[in-house]
Amino acid sequence: MPVLTNRVKVSTATTGTGSPITLGAVESGGFQSFAASGVSSGDTVRYAIEDGDNFELGLGVYNSTGPTLTRSVDESSNAGSAISLSGSALVFITASSIDFSRMTALTLIFGR
């Protein structure tokens, strides 16, 4: 299961579809960085990226050096492929229906 934390939202100046992306400044409004929320280098998180009208959801591996996030796309507005980042995207940690489906399946199998 990916690490899930609260109120993480940062900018990225990364452009294009490459990976990893460099994580930037924390967004105003009470948000925090990946590190401040308790994410450690090497942790896998469920991330979302918003860039204008484009979006991307996936699993990413956080690296505190940079800091960076290596992206592995599950769903996007680009037919399931990585979106091309403009240099002014927002990245945040989220939960996905995929995670809840897996939790439900485990509950049915193991009764927990």
Biopython code that builds the backbone (N, CA, C, O; Angstrom):
import numpy as np
from Bio.PDB.StructureBuilder import StructureBuilder

atoms = [
    (1, "MET", "N", (0.843, -1.189, 0.000)),
    (1, "MET", "CA", (0.000, 0.000, 0.000)),
    (1, "MET", "C", (0.881, 1.243, 0.000)),
    (1, "MET", "O", (1.906, 1.286, 0.681)),
    (2, "PRO", "N", (0.485, 2.235, -0.755)),
    (2, "PRO", "CA", (1.244, 3.480, -0.738)),
    (2, "PRO", "C", (1.066, 4.217, 0.583)),
    (2, "PRO", "O", (0.065, 4.050, 1.280)),
    (3, "VAL", "N", (2.062, 5.035, 0.909)),
    (3, "VAL", "CA", (1.991, 5.899, 2.086)),
    (3, "VAL", "C", (0.949, 6.976, 1.819)),
    (3, "VAL", "O", (0.930, 7.570, 0.741)),
    (4, "LEU", "N", (0.088, 7.229, 2.792)),
    (4, "LEU", "CA", (-0.934, 8.266, 2.663)),
    (4, "LEU", "C", (-0.740, 9.264, 3.792)),
    (4, "LEU", "O", (-0.736, 8.892, 4.965)),
    (5, "THR", "N", (-0.581, 10.533, 3.436)),
    (5, "THR", "CA", (-0.429, 11.594, 4.423)),
    (5, "THR", "C", (-1.420, 12.703, 4.111)),
    (5, "THR", "O", (-2.137, 12.649, 3.112)),
    (6, "ASN", "N", (-1.453, 13.703, 4.971)),
    (6, "ASN", "CA", (-2.447, 14.774, 4.851)),
    (6, "ASN", "C", (-1.837, 16.085, 4.381)),
    (6, "ASN", "O", (-0.720, 16.437, 4.760)),
    (7, "ARG", "N", (-2.580, 16.798, 3.558)),
    (7, "ARG", "CA", (-2.322, 18.196, 3.201)),
    (7, "ARG", "C", (-0.969, 18.417, 2.543)),
    (7, "ARG", "O", (-0.271, 19.377, 2.869)),
    (8, "VAL", "N", (-0.593, 17.537, 1.620)),
    (8, "VAL", "CA", (0.644, 17.716, 0.846)),
    (8, "VAL", "C", (0.274, 18.266, -0.522)),
    (8, "VAL", "O", (-0.508, 17.662, -1.256)),
    (9, "LYS", "N", (0.845, 19.424, -0.858)),
    (9, "LYS", "CA", (0.607, 20.020, -2.171)),
    (9, "LYS", "C", (1.772, 20.948, -2.484)),
    (9, "LYS", "O", (2.030, 21.916, -1.768)),
    (10, "VAL", "N", (2.471, 20.629, -3.574)),
    (10, "VAL", "CA", (3.649, 21.406, -3.960)),
    (10, "VAL", "C", (3.608, 21.695, -5.453)),
    (10, "VAL", "O", (2.885, 21.050, -6.213)),
    (11, "SER", "N", (4.394, 22.671, -5.848)),
    (11, "SER", "CA", (4.521, 22.987, -7.267)),
    (11, "SER", "C", (5.645, 22.154, -7.878)),
    (11, "SER", "O", (6.459, 21.570, -7.162)),
    (12, "THR", "N", (5.677, 22.107, -9.201)),
    (12, "THR", "CA", (6.829, 21.566, -9.916)),
    (12, "THR", "C", (7.069, 22.420, -11.153)),
    (12, "THR", "O", (6.144, 22.762, -11.890)),
    (13, "ALA", "N", (8.335, 22.750, -11.357)),
    (13, "ALA", "CA", (8.727, 23.501, -12.549)),
    (13, "ALA", "C", (9.186, 22.568, -13.656)),
    (13, "ALA", "O", (9.636, 23.022, -14.708)),
    (14, "THR", "N", (9.075, 21.258, -13.423)),
    (14, "THR", "CA", (9.475, 20.262, -14.415)),
    (14, "THR", "C", (8.608, 20.405, -15.661)),
    (14, "THR", "O", (7.413, 20.684, -15.563)),
    (15, "THR", "N", (9.211, 20.214, -16.831)),
    (15, "THR", "CA", (8.472, 20.240, -18.092)),
    (15, "THR", "C", (8.602, 18.899, -18.793)),
    (15, "THR", "O", (9.556, 18.154, -18.568)),
    (16, "GLY", "N", (7.627, 18.602, -19.648)),
    (16, "GLY", "CA", (7.662, 17.379, -20.445)),
    (16, "GLY", "C", (7.071, 16.186, -19.728)),
    (16, "GLY", "O", (6.400, 16.327, -18.706)),
    (17, "THR", "N", (7.329, 15.010, -20.276)),
    (17, "THR", "CA", (6.738, 13.764, -19.765)),
    (17, "THR", "C", (7.729, 12.910, -18.996)),
    (17, "THR", "O", (7.399, 11.801, -18.575)),
    (18, "GLY", "N", (8.927, 13.409, -18.809)),
    (18, "GLY", "CA", (9.973, 12.609, -18.172)),
    (18, "GLY", "C", (9.759, 12.376, -16.691)),
    (18, "GLY", "O", (8.895, 12.981, -16.055)),
    (19, "SER", "N", (10.564, 11.492, -16.174)),
    (19, "SER", "CA", (10.523, 11.140, -14.769)),
    (19, "SER", "C", (11.954, 10.924, -14.317)),
    (19, "SER", "O", (12.725, 10.328, -15.070)),
    (20, "PRO", "N", (12.353, 11.362, -13.152)),
    (20, "PRO", "CA", (11.506, 11.923, -12.102)),
    (20, "PRO", "C", (11.231, 13.408, -12.326)),
    (20, "PRO", "O", (11.865, 14.075, -13.143)),
    (21, "ILE", "N", (10.250, 13.891, -11.555)),
    (21, "ILE", "CA", (9.974, 15.321, -11.563)),
    (21, "ILE", "C", (10.558, 15.921, -10.287)),
    (21, "ILE", "O", (10.607, 15.268, -9.245)),
    (22, "THR", "N", (10.993, 17.157, -10.384)),
    (22, "THR", "CA", (11.519, 17.852, -9.218)),
    (22, "THR", "C", (10.377, 18.552, -8.503)),
    (22, "THR", "O", (9.598, 19.282, -9.116)),
    (23, "LEU", "N", (10.287, 18.322, -7.204)),
    (23, "LEU", "CA", (9.225, 18.915, -6.394)),
    (23, "LEU", "C", (9.671, 20.287, -5.912)),
    (23, "LEU", "O", (10.807, 20.461, -5.471)),
    (24, "GLY", "N", (8.772, 21.258, -5.999)),
    (24, "GLY", "CA", (9.104, 22.633, -5.676)),
    (24, "GLY", "C", (8.495, 23.110, -4.380)),
    (24, "GLY", "O", (8.374, 22.361, -3.410)),
    (25, "ALA", "N", (8.115, 24.365, -4.385)),
    (25, "ALA", "CA", (7.623, 25.053, -3.194)),
    (25, "ALA", "C", (6.255, 24.526, -2.753)),
    (25, "ALA", "O", (5.434, 24.091, -3.560)),
    (26, "VAL", "N", (6.053, 24.584, -1.455)),
    (26, "VAL", "CA", (4.765, 24.213, -0.866)),
    (26, "VAL", "C", (3.737, 25.280, -1.235)),
    (26, "VAL", "O", (4.026, 26.475, -1.174)),
    (27, "GLU", "N", (2.558, 24.853, -1.611)),
    (27, "GLU", "CA", (1.466, 25.779, -1.931)),
    (27, "GLU", "C", (0.957, 26.451, -0.658)),
    (27, "GLU", "O", (0.964, 25.849, 0.416)),
    (28, "SER", "N", (0.521, 27.684, -0.786)),
    (28, "SER", "CA", (-0.046, 28.400, 0.364)),
    (28, "SER", "C", (-1.404, 27.804, 0.718)),
    (28, "SER", "O", (-1.998, 27.070, -0.072)),
    (29, "GLY", "N", (-1.876, 28.123, 1.895)),
    (29, "GLY", "CA", (-3.183, 27.635, 2.325)),
    (29, "GLY", "C", (-3.103, 26.494, 3.321)),
    (29, "GLY", "O", (-4.057, 25.730, 3.464)),
    (30, "GLY", "N", (-1.981, 26.369, 4.010)),
    (30, "GLY", "CA", (-1.874, 25.340, 5.035)),
    (30, "GLY", "C", (-1.389, 23.993, 4.543)),
    (30, "GLY", "O", (-1.541, 22.990, 5.241)),
    (31, "PHE", "N", (-0.809, 23.951, 3.358)),
    (31, "PHE", "CA", (-0.274, 22.693, 2.845)),
    (31, "PHE", "C", (1.139, 22.467, 3.371)),
    (31, "PHE", "O", (1.740, 23.367, 3.959)),
    (32, "GLN", "N", (1.665, 21.265, 3.158)),
    (32, "GLN", "CA", (3.006, 20.932, 3.608)),
    (32, "GLN", "C", (3.742, 20.145, 2.538)),
    (32, "GLN", "O", (3.144, 19.653, 1.581)),
    (33, "SER", "N", (5.032, 20.038, 2.717)),
    (33, "SER", "CA", (5.869, 19.285, 1.779)),
    (33, "SER", "C", (5.743, 17.784, 2.041)),
    (33, "SER", "O", (5.186, 17.364, 3.055)),
    (34, "PHE", "N", (6.256, 17.000, 1.130)),
    (34, "PHE", "CA", (6.287, 15.550, 1.305)),
    (34, "PHE", "C", (7.027, 15.204, 2.594)),
    (34, "PHE", "O", (6.524, 14.438, 3.416)),
    (35, "ALA", "N", (8.232, 15.773, 2.772)),
    (35, "ALA", "CA", (9.049, 15.461, 3.949)),
    (35, "ALA", "C", (8.373, 15.884, 5.242)),
    (35, "ALA", "O", (8.369, 15.131, 6.215)),
    (36, "ALA", "N", (7.797, 17.089, 5.260)),
    (36, "ALA", "CA", (7.145, 17.587, 6.473)),
    (36, "ALA", "C", (5.951, 16.725, 6.871)),
    (36, "ALA", "O", (5.587, 16.674, 8.046)),
    (37, "SER", "N", (5.340, 16.049, 5.903)),
    (37, "SER", "CA", (4.177, 15.203, 6.206)),
    (37, "SER", "C", (4.582, 13.818, 6.698)),
    (37, "SER", "O", (3.734, 13.030, 7.116)),
    (38, "GLY", "N", (5.885, 13.523, 6.648)),
    (38, "GLY", "CA", (6.356, 12.226, 7.135)),
    (38, "GLY", "C", (6.745, 11.246, 6.050)),
    (38, "GLY", "O", (7.080, 10.102, 6.357)),
    (39, "VAL", "N", (6.712, 11.656, 4.788)),
    (39, "VAL", "CA", (7.144, 10.773, 3.703)),
    (39, "VAL", "C", (8.667, 10.708, 3.735)),
    (39, "VAL", "O", (9.340, 11.736, 3.810)),
    (40, "SER", "N", (9.200, 9.497, 3.677)),
    (40, "SER", "CA", (10.646, 9.276, 3.710)),
    (40, "SER", "C", (11.157, 8.897, 2.334)),
    (40, "SER", "O", (10.414, 8.385, 1.496)),
    (41, "SER", "N", (12.422, 9.152, 2.118)),
    (41, "SER", "CA", (13.054, 8.786, 0.854)),
    (41, "SER", "C", (12.849, 7.291, 0.601)),
    (41, "SER", "O", (13.101, 6.463, 1.477)),
    (42, "GLY", "N", (12.393, 6.960, -0.602)),
    (42, "GLY", "CA", (12.116, 5.572, -0.965)),
    (42, "GLY", "C", (10.669, 5.154, -0.778)),
    (42, "GLY", "O", (10.265, 4.093, -1.253)),
    (43, "ASP", "N", (9.872, 5.986, -0.084)),
    (43, "ASP", "CA", (8.451, 5.665, 0.109)),
    (43, "ASP", "C", (7.698, 5.800, -1.211)),
    (43, "ASP", "O", (8.013, 6.653, -2.040)),
    (44, "THR", "N", (6.703, 4.945, -1.385)),
    (44, "THR", "CA", (5.799, 5.021, -2.524)),
    (44, "THR", "C", (4.525, 5.731, -2.081)),
    (44, "THR", "O", (3.951, 5.411, -1.040)),
    (45, "VAL", "N", (4.095, 6.695, -2.882)),
    (45, "VAL", "CA", (2.876, 7.456, -2.586)),
    (45, "VAL", "C", (1.956, 7.413, -3.797)),
    (45, "VAL", "O", (2.413, 7.234, -4.926)),
    (46, "ARG", "N", (0.665, 7.576, -3.559)),
    (46, "ARG", "CA", (-0.293, 7.781, -4.630)),
    (46, "ARG", "C", (-0.326, 9.288, -4.867)),
    (46, "ARG", "O", (-0.653, 10.055, -3.961)),
    (47, "TYR", "N", (0.007, 9.704, -6.070)),
    (47, "TYR", "CA", (0.092, 11.132, -6.360)),
    (47, "TYR", "C", (-0.940, 11.533, -7.406)),
    (47, "TYR", "O", (-1.467, 10.709, -8.154)),
    (48, "ALA", "N", (-1.202, 12.821, -7.424)),
    (48, "ALA", "CA", (-1.991, 13.431, -8.489)),
    (48, "ALA", "C", (-1.228, 14.663, -8.952)),
    (48, "ALA", "O", (-0.599, 15.367, -8.161)),
    (49, "ILE", "N", (-1.301, 14.899, -10.246)),
    (49, "ILE", "CA", (-0.732, 16.114, -10.826)),
    (49, "ILE", "C", (-1.852, 16.825, -11.564)),
    (49, "ILE", "O", (-2.594, 16.211, -12.330)),
    (50, "GLU", "N", (-1.970, 18.132, -11.326)),
    (50, "GLU", "CA", (-2.896, 18.981, -12.069)),
    (50, "GLU", "C", (-2.069, 20.016, -12.819)),
    (50, "GLU", "O", (-1.213, 20.685, -12.240)),
    (51, "ASP", "N", (-2.333, 20.135, -14.095)),
    (51, "ASP", "CA", (-1.619, 21.114, -14.915)),
    (51, "ASP", "C", (-2.621, 21.685, -15.909)),
    (51, "ASP", "O", (-2.864, 21.105, -16.967)),
    (52, "GLY", "N", (-3.199, 22.830, -15.557)),
    (52, "GLY", "CA", (-4.271, 23.392, -16.372)),
    (52, "GLY", "C", (-5.452, 22.442, -16.378)),
    (52, "GLY", "O", (-5.936, 22.044, -15.319)),
    (53, "ASP", "N", (-5.921, 22.076, -17.566)),
    (53, "ASP", "CA", (-7.034, 21.138, -17.691)),
    (53, "ASP", "C", (-6.580, 19.681, -17.694)),
    (53, "ASP", "O", (-7.411, 18.780, -17.812)),
    (54, "ASN", "N", (-5.293, 19.437, -17.569)),
    (54, "ASN", "CA", (-4.744, 18.077, -17.621)),
    (54, "ASN", "C", (-4.519, 17.524, -16.221)),
    (54, "ASN", "O", (-4.228, 18.266, -15.283)),
    (55, "PHE", "N", (-4.660, 16.197, -16.097)),
    (55, "PHE", "CA", (-4.425, 15.549, -14.812)),
    (55, "PHE", "C", (-3.722, 14.220, -15.024)),
    (55, "PHE", "O", (-3.739, 13.635, -16.107)),
    (56, "GLU", "N", (-3.102, 13.770, -13.935)),
    (56, "GLU", "CA", (-2.426, 12.475, -13.936)),
    (56, "GLU", "C", (-2.512, 11.892, -12.535)),
    (56, "GLU", "O", (-2.300, 12.602, -11.552)),
    (57, "LEU", "N", (-2.821, 10.608, -12.436)),
    (57, "LEU", "CA", (-2.827, 9.876, -11.173)),
    (57, "LEU", "C", (-1.892, 8.693, -11.311)),
    (57, "LEU", "O", (-1.830, 8.059, -12.364)),
    (58, "GLY", "N", (-1.166, 8.397, -10.245)),
    (58, "GLY", "CA", (-0.271, 7.250, -10.321)),
    (58, "GLY", "C", (0.404, 6.965, -8.999)),
    (58, "GLY", "O", (0.080, 7.549, -7.965)),
    (59, "LEU", "N", (1.352, 6.049, -9.065)),
    (59, "LEU", "CA", (2.207, 5.750, -7.922)),
    (59, "LEU", "C", (3.556, 6.383, -8.192)),
    (59, "LEU", "O", (4.082, 6.303, -9.302)),
    (60, "GLY", "N", (4.112, 7.014, -7.171)),
    (60, "GLY", "CA", (5.407, 7.653, -7.316)),
    (60, "GLY", "C", (6.316, 7.277, -6.169)),
    (60, "GLY", "O", (5.860, 7.035, -5.052)),
    (61, "VAL", "N", (7.597, 7.229, -6.449)),
    (61, "VAL", "CA", (8.591, 6.969, -5.413)),
    (61, "VAL", "C", (9.280, 8.282, -5.093)),
    (61, "VAL", "O", (9.844, 8.942, -5.966)),
    (62, "TYR", "N", (9.220, 8.643, -3.825)),
    (62, "TYR", "CA", (9.781, 9.901, -3.346)),
    (62, "TYR", "C", (11.266, 9.746, -3.067)),
    (62, "TYR", "O", (11.700, 8.735, -2.514)),
    (63, "ASN", "N", (12.040, 10.748, -3.448)),
    (63, "ASN", "CA", (13.455, 10.815, -3.122)),
    (63, "ASN", "C", (13.698, 12.177, -2.492)),
    (63, "ASN", "O", (13.405, 13.206, -3.101)),
    (64, "SER", "N", (14.232, 12.189, -1.281)),
    (64, "SER", "CA", (14.439, 13.450, -0.567)),
    (64, "SER", "C", (15.529, 14.303, -1.201)),
    (64, "SER", "O", (15.596, 15.507, -0.952)),
    (65, "THR", "N", (16.390, 13.687, -2.023)),
    (65, "THR", "CA", (17.406, 14.456, -2.735)),
    (65, "THR", "C", (16.749, 15.102, -3.933)),
    (65, "THR", "O", (16.231, 14.412, -4.811)),
    (66, "GLY", "N", (16.767, 16.374, -3.971)),
    (66, "GLY", "CA", (16.112, 17.125, -5.056)),
    (66, "GLY", "C", (15.098, 18.112, -4.519)),
    (66, "GLY", "O", (15.289, 19.310, -4.729)),
    (67, "PRO", "N", (14.055, 17.717, -3.857)),
    (67, "PRO", "CA", (13.458, 16.376, -3.827)),
    (67, "PRO", "C", (12.781, 16.047, -5.156)),
    (67, "PRO", "O", (12.400, 16.939, -5.914)),
    (68, "THR", "N", (12.640, 14.752, -5.422)),
    (68, "THR", "CA", (12.023, 14.312, -6.671)),
    (68, "THR", "C", (10.955, 13.261, -6.416)),
    (68, "THR", "O", (10.874, 12.664, -5.342)),
    (69, "LEU", "N", (10.141, 13.057, -7.443)),
    (69, "LEU", "CA", (9.128, 12.005, -7.432)),
    (69, "LEU", "C", (9.201, 11.293, -8.774)),
    (69, "LEU", "O", (9.011, 11.905, -9.825)),
    (70, "THR", "N", (9.478, 9.993, -8.728)),
    (70, "THR", "CA", (9.484, 9.181, -9.936)),
    (70, "THR", "C", (8.056, 8.752, -10.200)),
    (70, "THR", "O", (7.421, 8.155, -9.330)),
    (71, "ARG", "N", (7.541, 9.041, -11.374)),
    (71, "ARG", "CA", (6.130, 8.823, -11.665)),
    (71, "ARG", "C", (5.888, 7.554, -12.469)),
    (71, "ARG", "O", (6.638, 7.209, -13.382)),
    (72, "SER", "N", (4.812, 6.877, -12.091)),
    (72, "SER", "CA", (4.326, 5.695, -12.801)),
    (72, "SER", "C", (2.814, 5.878, -12.941)),
    (72, "SER", "O", (2.080, 5.737, -11.964)),
    (73, "VAL", "N", (2.357, 6.184, -14.130)),
    (73, "VAL", "CA", (0.988, 6.635, -14.375)),
    (73, "VAL", "C", (-0.007, 5.475, -14.354)),
    (73, "VAL", "O", (0.227, 4.426, -14.955)),
    (74, "ASP", "N", (-1.125, 5.684, -13.650)),
    (74, "ASP", "CA", (-2.260, 4.745, -13.668)),
    (74, "ASP", "C", (-3.402, 5.269, -14.532)),
    (74, "ASP", "O", (-4.086, 4.500, -15.207)),
    (75, "GLU", "N", (-3.600, 6.574, -14.503)),
    (75, "GLU", "CA", (-4.734, 7.190, -15.200)),
    (75, "GLU", "C", (-4.354, 8.635, -15.519)),
    (75, "GLU", "O", (-3.646, 9.282, -14.747)),
    (76, "SER", "N", (-4.825, 9.134, -16.657)),
    (76, "SER", "CA", (-4.531, 10.530, -16.983)),
    (76, "SER", "C", (-5.498, 11.052, -18.033)),
    (76, "SER", "O", (-6.269, 10.303, -18.633)),
    (77, "SER", "N", (-5.431, 12.347, -18.230)),
    (77, "SER", "CA", (-6.204, 12.969, -19.296)),
    (77, "SER", "C", (-5.516, 12.787, -20.648)),
    (77, "SER", "O", (-6.021, 13.255, -21.669)),
    (78, "ASN", "N", (-4.378, 12.117, -20.658)),
    (78, "ASN", "CA", (-3.623, 11.833, -21.876)),
    (78, "ASN", "C", (-3.707, 10.342, -22.199)),
    (78, "ASN", "O", (-2.695, 9.696, -22.469)),
    (79, "ALA", "N", (-4.923, 9.807, -22.167)),
    (79, "ALA", "CA", (-5.186, 8.396, -22.507)),
    (79, "ALA", "C", (-4.341, 7.434, -21.684)),
    (79, "ALA", "O", (-3.892, 6.407, -22.192)),
    (80, "GLY", "N", (-4.121, 7.769, -20.403)),
    (80, "GLY", "CA", (-3.403, 6.877, -19.508)),
    (80, "GLY", "C", (-1.893, 7.003, -19.557)),
    (80, "GLY", "O", (-1.193, 6.268, -18.860)),
    (81, "SER", "N", (-1.381, 7.907, -20.355)),
    (81, "SER", "CA", (0.063, 8.150, -20.431)),
    (81, "SER", "C", (0.403, 9.402, -19.629)),
    (81, "SER", "O", (-0.478, 10.178, -19.259)),
    (82, "ALA", "N", (1.690, 9.583, -19.367)),
    (82, "ALA", "CA", (2.134, 10.771, -18.643)),
    (82, "ALA", "C", (1.712, 12.031, -19.394)),
    (82, "ALA", "O", (1.816, 12.102, -20.618)),
    (83, "ILE", "N", (1.238, 13.016, -18.647)),
    (83, "ILE", "CA", (0.919, 14.289, -19.271)),
    (83, "ILE", "C", (2.215, 15.073, -19.473)),
    (83, "ILE", "O", (3.192, 14.865, -18.752)),
    (84, "SER", "N", (2.218, 15.955, -20.436)),
    (84, "SER", "CA", (3.363, 16.814, -20.678)),
    (84, "SER", "C", (3.247, 18.035, -19.764)),
    (84, "SER", "O", (2.362, 18.873, -19.936)),
    (85, "LEU", "N", (4.139, 18.116, -18.811)),
    (85, "LEU", "CA", (4.083, 19.189, -17.821)),
    (85, "LEU", "C", (4.543, 20.512, -18.410)),
    (85, "LEU", "O", (5.484, 20.564, -19.202)),
    (86, "SER", "N", (3.864, 21.577, -18.010)),
    (86, "SER", "CA", (4.114, 22.907, -18.564)),
    (86, "SER", "C", (5.178, 23.697, -17.802)),
    (86, "SER", "O", (5.663, 24.720, -18.285)),
    (87, "GLY", "N", (5.532, 23.221, -16.621)),
    (87, "GLY", "CA", (6.445, 23.968, -15.762)),
    (87, "GLY", "C", (5.739, 24.701, -14.646)),
    (87, "GLY", "O", (6.381, 25.364, -13.832)),
    (88, "SER", "N", (4.410, 24.590, -14.597)),
    (88, "SER", "CA", (3.635, 25.234, -13.527)),
    (88, "SER", "C", (2.537, 24.315, -12.998)),
    (88, "SER", "O", (1.423, 24.760, -12.722)),
    (89, "ALA", "N", (2.860, 23.039, -12.860)),
    (89, "ALA", "CA", (1.893, 22.052, -12.381)),
    (89, "ALA", "C", (1.900, 21.979, -10.855)),
    (89, "ALA", "O", (2.832, 22.446, -10.200)),
    (90, "LEU", "N", (0.850, 21.388, -10.308)),
    (90, "LEU", "CA", (0.740, 21.117, -8.876)),
    (90, "LEU", "C", (0.746, 19.613, -8.657)),
    (90, "LEU", "O", (0.127, 18.863, -9.411)),
    (91, "VAL", "N", (1.449, 19.181, -7.619)),
    (91, "VAL", "CA", (1.573, 17.761, -7.276)),
    (91, "VAL", "C", (1.068, 17.579, -5.859)),
    (91, "VAL", "O", (1.444, 18.339, -4.966)),
    (92, "PHE", "N", (0.218, 16.577, -5.637)),
    (92, "PHE", "CA", (-0.233, 16.326, -4.273)),
    (92, "PHE", "C", (-0.417, 14.836, -4.029)),
    (92, "PHE", "O", (-0.537, 14.041, -4.961)),
    (93, "ILE", "N", (-0.437, 14.484, -2.750)),
    (93, "ILE", "CA", (-0.683, 13.099, -2.341)),
    (93, "ILE", "C", (-2.173, 12.936, -2.171)),
    (93, "ILE", "O", (-2.846, 13.807, -1.619)),
    (94, "THR", "N", (-2.694, 11.806, -2.652)),
    (94, "THR", "CA", (-4.129, 11.561, -2.613)),
    (94, "THR", "C", (-4.393, 10.072, -2.422)),
    (94, "THR", "O", (-3.465, 9.263, -2.423)),
    (95, "ALA", "N", (-5.623, 9.729, -2.263)),
    (95, "ALA", "CA", (-6.064, 8.339, -2.304)),
    (95, "ALA", "C", (-6.814, 8.148, -3.616)),
    (95, "ALA", "O", (-7.314, 9.111, -4.197)),
    (96, "SER", "N", (-6.889, 6.923, -4.074)),
    (96, "SER", "CA", (-7.540, 6.626, -5.345)),
    (96, "SER", "C", (-8.539, 5.495, -5.155)),
    (96, "SER", "O", (-8.443, 4.719, -4.204)),
    (97, "SER", "N", (-9.473, 5.414, -6.048)),
    (97, "SER", "CA", (-10.433, 4.308, -5.992)),
    (97, "SER", "C", (-9.719, 2.969, -6.084)),
    (97, "SER", "O", (-10.211, 1.970, -5.559)),
    (98, "ILE", "N", (-8.576, 2.933, -6.736)),
    (98, "ILE", "CA", (-7.783, 1.696, -6.817)),
    (98, "ILE", "C", (-7.418, 1.217, -5.415)),
    (98, "ILE", "O", (-7.523, 0.028, -5.115)),
    (99, "ASP", "N", (-6.991, 2.142, -4.556)),
    (99, "ASP", "CA", (-6.600, 1.785, -3.193)),
    (99, "ASP", "C", (-7.781, 1.248, -2.400)),
    (99, "ASP", "O", (-7.645, 0.272, -1.662)),
    (100, "PHE", "N", (-8.941, 1.880, -2.549)),
    (100, "PHE", "CA", (-10.109, 1.432, -1.804)),
    (100, "PHE", "C", (-10.615, 0.092, -2.317)),
    (100, "PHE", "O", (-11.106, -0.721, -1.533)),
    (101, "SER", "N", (-10.505, -0.151, -3.610)),
    (101, "SER", "CA", (-10.895, -1.451, -4.167)),
    (101, "SER", "C", (-10.022, -2.555, -3.600)),
    (101, "SER", "O", (-10.512, -3.636, -3.273)),
    (102, "ARG", "N", (-8.727, -2.284, -3.483)),
    (102, "ARG", "CA", (-7.803, -3.276, -2.917)),
    (102, "ARG", "C", (-8.100, -3.523, -1.451)),
    (102, "ARG", "O", (-8.055, -4.663, -0.989)),
    (103, "MET", "N", (-8.409, -2.441, -0.701)),
    (103, "MET", "CA", (-8.719, -2.604, 0.715)),
    (103, "MET", "C", (-9.999, -3.416, 0.885)),
    (103, "MET", "O", (-10.070, -4.264, 1.775)),
    (104, "THR", "N", (-10.998, -3.178, 0.063)),
    (104, "THR", "CA", (-12.243, -3.931, 0.133)),
    (104, "THR", "C", (-12.002, -5.398, -0.169)),
    (104, "THR", "O", (-12.545, -6.270, 0.508)),
    (105, "ALA", "N", (-11.189, -5.678, -1.183)),
    (105, "ALA", "CA", (-10.877, -7.064, -1.521)),
    (105, "ALA", "C", (-10.163, -7.760, -0.374)),
    (105, "ALA", "O", (-10.470, -8.910, -0.061)),
    (106, "LEU", "N", (-9.227, -7.087, 0.245)),
    (106, "LEU", "CA", (-8.502, -7.674, 1.391)),
    (106, "LEU", "C", (-9.432, -7.925, 2.558)),
    (106, "LEU", "O", (-9.303, -8.935, 3.249)),
    (107, "THR", "N", (-10.371, -7.013, 2.787)),
    (107, "THR", "CA", (-11.332, -7.193, 3.861)),
    (107, "THR", "C", (-12.190, -8.428, 3.609)),
    (107, "THR", "O", (-12.448, -9.209, 4.524)),
    (108, "LEU", "N", (-12.626, -8.599, 2.378)),
    (108, "LEU", "CA", (-13.439, -9.768, 2.054)),
    (108, "LEU", "C", (-12.647, -11.067, 2.182)),
    (108, "LEU", "O", (-13.188, -12.089, 2.606)),
    (109, "ILE", "N", (-11.387, -11.026, 1.822)),
    (109, "ILE", "CA", (-10.550, -12.232, 1.893)),
    (109, "ILE", "C", (-10.159, -12.557, 3.330)),
    (109, "ILE", "O", (-10.261, -13.705, 3.762)),
    (110, "PHE", "N", (-9.708, -11.540, 4.070)),
    (110, "PHE", "CA", (-9.150, -11.785, 5.395)),
    (110, "PHE", "C", (-10.090, -11.399, 6.536)),
    (110, "PHE", "O", (-9.788, -11.668, 7.699)),
    (111, "GLY", "N", (-11.201, -10.786, 6.225)),
    (111, "GLY", "CA", (-12.178, -10.434, 7.248)),
    (111, "GLY", "C", (-11.723, -9.322, 8.175)),
    (111, "GLY", "O", (-12.164, -9.252, 9.322)),
    (112, "ARG", "N", (-10.849, -8.455, 7.695)),
    (112, "ARG", "CA", (-10.380, -7.338, 8.544)),
    (112, "ARG", "C", (-10.710, -6.026, 7.907)),
    (112, "ARG", "O", (-10.399, -4.973, 8.465)),
]
sb = StructureBuilder()
sb.init_structure("model")
sb.init_model(0)
sb.init_chain("A")
sb.init_seg("    ")
for serial, (resi, resn, name, xyz) in enumerate(atoms, 1):
    if name == "N":
        sb.init_residue(resn, " ", resi, " ")
    sb.init_atom(name, np.array(xyz, "f"), 0.0, 1.0, " ", f" {name:<3s}", serial, name[0])
structure = sb.get_structure()
